[in-house]
């Protein structure tokens, strides 16, 4: 995978300079520096990007980049010049170094989709839309990509809002075992030690030790799990290798796996629909989607359709697959031309999007259920301890009254 390197060297004028390059290795960074005008290279340092430096991955920045590209394309500027203008207009070194990779790909004969795919800024659906635009009109492809990113940003904001509410409630619940272990247990133990009856005191302390042990196990287990999940989430955001290894496992979860499958199917079907309705041939559309989609099952579906078409099957037989329901297969069989097939696939995409939203509601209900279960167990331990404290205080009060 390519990284960002800071190369320190000397220019033909004799001045020392340091420049950032997006390259796959120290050797490639040295070669890029020499090709870029340096006469000698003294030092190459790998820049490790912290989590605070990942602003180039933000959705707002991706939208700004696509909008800047759209303005250039609408003005009739060639792609190489448009990318050059965007790179030169970037003020942040890390962003500029990463975006410079797109210009390198363009100059080496690659397409805009290849250039955007090389830097990893966008998902496979944006790349597919750009590829479709390169065949039928880049302006339409970039605008479709902008609409896709805006829809993702809206959905992501809803997810973040839900996660914010859940995390606030969960943080309150997480404080219960901590407070019980470090504060309440000691207070209750001191209050029980005033019990004059030794047998009763031993019974109280034995029960309190049981509560303390159970609460400690519960706290270590839940806090440890929270720490592991937090570390994994951070690594998932930062490391592409962690993301690649995590996706297959995430797709195996019953509810989450179905959600990811429906989301990928909805997006990919909508993109193929848009490609067909803008004049791209069916074979090219499904072949491009088979190359760009990342979800395993959905990728196999589009690859199967592309293979069937190459083997001479008609579109009706080509779409026969277990990923499609019987009603969807019947709807596809009723099409008369590519434009109508695009409309049918668009309707299928809408239906898959509805299923995705229903699964999202299920995921939210499951998350709330997990949180409520955790709160119930934590509060049950706290109430158990309070009940023991109340029993000890009542026993001491009754013993005092008997003495009086």
C-alpha positions in Angstrom: 0.0 0.0 0.0 1.2 3.5 -0.8 2.2 5.9 2.0 3.3 9.5 2.4 7.1 10.2 2.5 8.9 13.4 3.3 11.9 13.6 1.0 14.8 16.1 1.8 17.1 16.9 -1.0 18.8 19.6 -3.0 17.4 21.4 -6.1 19.4 22.2 -9.2 19.7 25.8 -7.9 21.5 24.5 -4.8 18.7 25.2 -2.3 17.7 22.5 0.2 14.0 21.6 0.2 11.7 19.0 1.7 8.7 17.7 -0.2 6.0 15.1 0.5 5.4 12.3 -2.0 2.7 9.6 -2.1 4.6 6.4 -2.9 4.7 2.7 -2.3 8.2 2.5 -0.8 11.3 4.6 0.0 12.8 3.7 -3.4 9.7 4.8 -5.3 9.7 8.1 -3.2 13.3 8.7 -4.2 12.5 8.1 -7.8 9.5 10.5 -7.7 11.7 13.2 -6.0 14.3 12.9 -8.7 11.7 13.0 -11.5 10.2 16.0 -9.7 13.3 18.1 -10.1 15.7 17.2 -7.2 19.3 16.7 -8.2 20.2 14.8 -5.0 18.3 13.2 -2.2 19.7 13.2 1.4 16.9 11.8 3.6 13.6 10.0 3.2 11.3 9.9 6.1 8.0 8.0 6.3 5.2 10.2 7.6 2.9 8.3 9.9 -0.5 9.9 9.8 -2.2 10.2 13.2 -5.9 10.0 13.6 -6.1 13.8 13.7 -4.5 13.9 10.2 -7.3 11.9 8.5 -9.3 15.0 7.5 -8.8 13.9 3.8 -11.1 10.9 4.6 -13.9 13.2 5.8 -17.1 13.1 3.8 -17.2 16.9 3.7 -13.8 16.9 2.0 -14.7 14.2 -0.5 -17.8 16.3 -1.5 -15.6 19.4 -1.8 -13.3 17.4 -4.1 -16.1 16.1 -6.3 -17.7 19.6 -6.5 -14.4 21.1 -7.5 -14.0 18.4 -10.1 -17.5 19.0 -11.3 -16.9 22.8 -11.8 -13.8 22.0 -13.8 -15.6 19.4 -16.0 -18.6 21.7 -16.6 -16.1 24.4 -17.8 -14.7 21.9 -20.3 -11.3 21.7 -18.7 -9.3 18.5 -19.6 -9.1 16.0 -16.8 -5.3 16.3 -16.4 -5.6 20.1 -16.1 -8.5 19.8 -13.7 -6.6 17.4 -11.4 -3.5 19.7 -11.6 -5.6 22.7 -10.5 -7.1 20.8 -7.6 -3.8 19.5 -6.4 -2.1 23.0 -6.7 -5.0 24.6 -4.9 -4.7 22.2 -1.8 -2.9 23.9 1.1 -2.4 21.0 3.5 0.7 18.9 2.7 -0.8 15.5 3.5 -3.8 16.1 1.3 -1.7 17.5 -1.5 0.8 14.6 -1.4 -2.1 12.1 -1.6 -3.9 13.9 -4.3 -0.7 14.2 -6.3 -1.0 10.4 -6.9 -4.1 11.0 -9.0 -2.1 13.3 -11.3 0.6 10.6 -11.6 -2.0 8.0 -12.7 -3.6 10.4 -15.2 -0.2 11.2 -16.7 0.6 7.5 -17.1 -2.5 7.0 -19.2 -5.0 6.0 -16.5 -8.6 7.2 -16.4 -10.1 9.5 -13.8 -11.7 6.4 -12.1 -8.3 4.7 -11.9 -6.8 7.9 -10.4 -9.5 8.2 -7.7 -9.3 4.5 -7.0 -5.6 4.6 -6.6 -5.7 7.0 -3.6 -8.6 5.2 -1.8 -10.7 8.4 -1.2 -14.0 7.0 -2.4 -15.9 3.7 -2.2 -16.5 1.3 -5.1 -19.8 2.8 -6.0 -18.4 6.2 -6.6 -15.7 4.6 -8.8 -18.3 2.8 -10.8 -20.3 5.9 -11.3 -17.2 7.8 -12.5 -16.4 4.8 -14.9 -20.0 5.0 -16.3 -19.6 8.8 -16.7 -16.4 8.3 -18.7 -18.4 6.3 -21.2 -21.6 8.4 -21.4 -20.5 11.8 -20.2 -18.2 12.6 -17.3 -20.4 15.4 -16.1 -23.3 13.1 -15.4 -21.0 10.6 -13.7 -19.5 13.2 -11.3 -22.9 14.5 -10.4 -24.2 11.0 -9.7 -21.2 10.4 -7.5 -21.9 13.7 -5.6 -25.5 12.6 -5.0 -24.2 9.2 -3.8 -21.8 10.9 -1.3 -24.5 13.3 -0.1 -26.9 10.4 0.6 -24.1 8.5 2.5 -23.3 11.7 4.5 -27.0 12.0 5.5 -27.2 8.4 6.5 -23.9 8.6 8.4 -25.2 11.6 10.4 -28.3 9.7 11.4 -26.1 6.8 12.6 -23.8 9.2 14.5 -26.8 10.8 16.2 -28.1 7.4 17.3 -24.7 6.3 18.5 -24.3 9.6 20.4 -27.5 9.0 22.3 -26.7 5.3 23.0 -23.1 6.1 24.1 -24.4 8.8 26.5 -26.8 6.3 28.1 -24.2 3.5 28.1 -21.6 5.7 29.7 -24.0 6.4 32.6 -24.6 2.7 32.9 -20.9 1.9 32.9 -20.4 4.1 35.9 -22.6 1.9 38.1 -20.3 -1.1 38.5 -17.3 1.3 39.1 -19.1 3.3 41.8 -20.4 0.1 43.4 -16.9 -1.5 43.5 -14.8 1.5 44.6 -17.2 3.4 46.8 -20.4 1.6 47.8 -18.9 -1.7 48.8 -16.6 -0.1 51.3 -19.3 2.1 52.7 -21.6 -0.9 53.2 -18.9 -3.0 54.7 -18.2 -0.3 57.3 -21.8 0.0 58.2 -22.2 -3.7 58.6 -19.2 -4.0 60.9 -21.3 -2.2 63.6 -23.4 -5.4 63.9 -22.9 -6.9 67.3 -24.2 -10.3 66.5 -21.1 -12.2 65.2 -23.1 -14.9 63.3 -25.3 -12.3 61.7 -22.2 -10.2 60.8 -20.5 -13.2 59.2 -23.7 -13.8 57.1 -23.8 -10.1 56.1 -20.1 -10.0 55.1 -20.3 -13.3 53.3 -23.2 -12.0 51.1 -21.3 -8.7 50.6 -18.2 -10.6 49.4 -20.4 -12.5 46.9 -21.8 -9.2 45.6 -18.3 -7.7 45.4 -17.0 -10.7 43.5 -19.9 -10.9 41.0 -19.7 -7.1 40.4 -15.9 -7.3 39.9 -16.2 -10.1 37.4 -19.0 -8.2 35.6 -17.0 -4.9 35.6 -13.8 -6.6 34.3 -15.7 -8.5 31.6 -17.7 -5.5 30.4 -14.9 -2.9 30.7 -12.5 -5.3 29.0 -15.0 -5.9 26.1 -15.5 -2.1 25.8 -11.8 -1.5 25.6 -11.3 -4.2 23.0 -14.2 -2.9 20.9 -12.9 0.7 21.2 -9.4 -0.4 20.1 -10.9 -2.4 17.2 -13.0 0.6 16.1 -10.0 2.9 16.2 -7.9 0.4 14.2 -10.8 -0.1 11.8 -10.9 3.6 11.0 -7.1 4.0 10.8 -5.8 0.8 9.2 -7.0 -0.5 5.8 -5.5 -3.9 6.6 -7.8 -4.2 9.7 -10.8 -3.2 7.6 -10.0 -5.8 5.0 -9.8 -8.5 7.7 -12.8 -7.3 9.6 -15.4 -7.2 6.8 -15.7 -11.0 6.3 -16.4 -11.4 10.0 -18.8 -8.5 10.2 -20.8 -10.0 7.3 -21.3 -13.2 9.2 -23.4 -11.6 12.0 -27.0 -12.5 11.2 -28.6 -9.0 11.4 -25.5 -6.9 10.5 -24.6 -9.3 7.7 -28.1 -8.9 6.1 -27.9 -5.2 6.5 -24.5 -4.9 4.7 -25.7 -7.3 2.0 -28.9 -5.3 1.4 -27.0 -2.0 1.4 -24.4 -3.2 -1.1 -27.1 -4.8 -3.3 -29.2 -1.6 -3.2 -26.3 0.7 -4.1 -24.9 -1.6 -6.8 -28.3 -2.2 -8.5 -29.0 1.5 -8.5 -25.7 2.2 -10.2 -26.3 -0.4 -12.8 -29.7 1.1 -13.4 -28.2 4.5 -13.9 -25.6 3.2 -16.2 -28.2 1.4 -18.4 -30.5 4.5 -18.5 -27.5 6.6 -19.7 -26.7 4.4 -22.6 -24.0 2.0 -21.2 -24.4 -1.5 -22.5 -25.6 -4.2 -20.1 -22.4 -6.3 -20.4 -20.2 -3.3 -19.7 -22.4 -2.2 -16.8 -22.4 -5.6 -14.9 -18.8 -6.2 -15.7 -17.8 -2.9 -14.2 -19.9 -3.5 -11.1 -18.4 -7.0 -10.7 -14.9 -5.5 -10.7 -15.7 -2.6 -8.3 -18.1 -3.9 -5.6 -16.4 -5.3 -2.5 -19.1 -7.3 -0.7 -18.4 -10.9 -1.4 -21.9 -12.2 -2.1 -22.9 -9.2 -4.1 -19.6 -9.3 -6.1 -20.3 -13.0 -6.9 -23.8 -12.1 -8.1 -22.6 -9.4 -10.5 -19.7 -11.6 -11.6 -22.1 -14.4 -12.3 -24.4 -12.2 -14.4 -21.4 -10.9 -16.4 -20.1 -14.5 -16.9 -23.6 -15.6 -18.1 -23.7 -12.7 -20.6 -20.3 -13.6 -22.0 -21.4 -17.2 -22.4 -24.2 -16.1 -24.7 -27.2 -16.2 -22.3 -29.9 -13.6 -22.7 -30.5 -11.0 -20.0 -33.3 -12.9 -18.4 -31.3 -16.1 -17.9 -28.2 -14.1 -17.0 -30.0 -12.6 -14.0 -31.2 -15.9 -12.6 -29.5 -16.1 -9.2 -30.3 -16.8 -5.6 -29.6 -13.2 -4.6 -32.8 -12.2 -6.4 -36.3 -13.1 -5.2 -38.9 -14.7 -7.4 -40.8 -11.5 -7.9 -37.6 -9.6 -8.8 -36.7 -12.3 -11.4 -40.2 -12.1 -12.9 -40.0 -8.3 -13.1 -36.6 -8.6 -14.9 -38.1 -11.2 -17.3 -40.8 -8.7 -18.3 -38.4 -6.0 -19.7 -38.4 -5.2 -23.4 -35.2 -3.0 -23.7 -32.2 -1.8 -21.8 -34.0 1.4 -20.7 -36.9 -0.6 -19.2 -34.4 -3.0 -17.6 -32.8 0.0 -16.0 -36.1 1.2 -14.6 -36.8 -2.3 -13.2 -33.4 -2.5 -11.6 -34.1 1.0 -10.1 -37.3 -0.3 -8.6 -35.4 -3.3 -7.2 -32.9 -0.9 -5.7 -35.6 1.0 -4.0 -37.0 -2.2 -2.5 -33.6 -3.2 -1.3 -33.1 0.2 0.2 -36.4 -0.2 2.1 -35.2 -3.6 3.4 -31.9 -2.0 4.5 -33.8 0.7 6.5 -35.9 -2.0 8.1 -32.8 -3.9 9.1 -31.3 -0.6 10.4 -34.3 -0.3 12.7 -33.7 -3.9 13.8 -30.0 -3.1 14.5 -31.1 -0.1 16.5 -33.6 -2.1 18.5 -30.9 -4.8 19.1 -28.4 -2.1 20.3 -31.0 -0.6 22.7 -31.8 -4.1 23.9 -28.1 -4.8 24.7 -27.8 -1.5 26.5 -31.0 -2.1 28.5 -29.8 -5.6 29.4 -26.4 -4.2 30.6 -28.2 -1.5 32.6 -30.6 -4.1 34.2 -27.7 -6.4 35.3 -25.7 -3.5 36.7 -28.7 -2.0 38.5 -29.6 -5.4 39.8 -26.2 -5.7 41.5 -26.5 -2.2 42.9 -30.0 -3.0 44.3 -28.7 -6.3 45.7 -26.0 -4.3 47.6 -28.6 -1.7 48.7 -30.9 -4.5 49.9 -28.1 -5.9 52.0 -27.3 -2.5 53.4 -30.9 -2.0 54.3 -31.1 -5.5 55.9 -28.0 -4.7 58.1 -29.3 -1.3 59.1 -32.8 -2.8 60.0 -31.2 -5.6 62.0 -29.0 -3.1 64.0 -32.0 -0.9 64.7 -34.1 -3.8 65.9 -31.2 -5.0 68.1 -30.9 -1.5 69.6 -34.6 -1.4 70.3 -34.5 -4.8 72.0 -31.7 -3.5 74.3 -33.7 -0.5 75.2 
